[in-house]
Amino acid sequence: MNQQTTISSLIDIIKYPRITDKTTKDIENNVYCFQVDKNSNKIDIKKAIENIFDVKVEKVNTTMSPPKTKTVGKFKGKIKKYKKAIVKLKNSYTINLFESK
């Protein structure tokens, strides 16, 4: 993205948080996992997380998952590839992904 990155384009980078058993355990260590746009880079992801959640990011790691083959009955198909961002926040910040009642 260019220097004139707008708030709406930053919001479009982050698709949704990835919630699994492993990522739920990582939340205790202040590490969060998000599915992000395939064309985004670490700097844009960091800006997006800081603006959306009002936190300070310490580190961002990204990974591209390869497309996988899935079989349903006798039919074979592919699951799309996606980009995952693993975000570590500074110690004094947290993100509340779960609603508290």
Secondary structure as the mmCIF struct_conf table of DSSP 4:
data_model
#
loop_
_struct_conf.conf_type_id
_struct_conf.id
_struct_conf.beg_label_comp_id
_struct_conf.beg_label_asym_id
_struct_conf.beg_label_seq_id
_struct_conf.end_label_comp_id
_struct_conf.end_label_asym_id
_struct_conf.end_label_seq_id
TURN_TY1_P TURN_TY1_P1 GLN A 3 GLN A 4
HELX_RH_AL_P HELX_RH_AL_P1 ILE A 7 ILE A 13
STRN STRN1 ILE A 14 PRO A 17
HELX_RH_AL_P HELX_RH_AL_P2 ASP A 21 ASP A 26
HELX_RH_3T_P HELX_RH_3T_P1 ILE A 27 ASN A 29
TURN_TY1_P TURN_TY1_P2 ASN A 30 ASN A 30
STRN STRN2 VAL A 31 VAL A 36
TURN_TY1_P TURN_TY1_P3 LYS A 38 ASN A 39
HELX_RH_AL_P HELX_RH_AL_P3 LYS A 42 PHE A 53
STRN STRN3 VAL A 57 SER A 65
HELX_LH_PP_P HELX_LH_PP_P1 PRO A 66 PRO A 67
STRN STRN4 LYS A 68 VAL A 72
TURN_TY1_P TURN_TY1_P4 GLY A 73 LYS A 74
STRN STRN5 PHE A 75 ILE A 79
HELX_LH_PP_P HELX_LH_PP_P2 LYS A 80 LYS A 81
STRN STRN6 TYR A 82 LEU A 89
TURN_TY1_P TURN_TY1_P5 ASN A 91 SER A 92
BEND BEND1 PHE A 98 PHE A 98
#
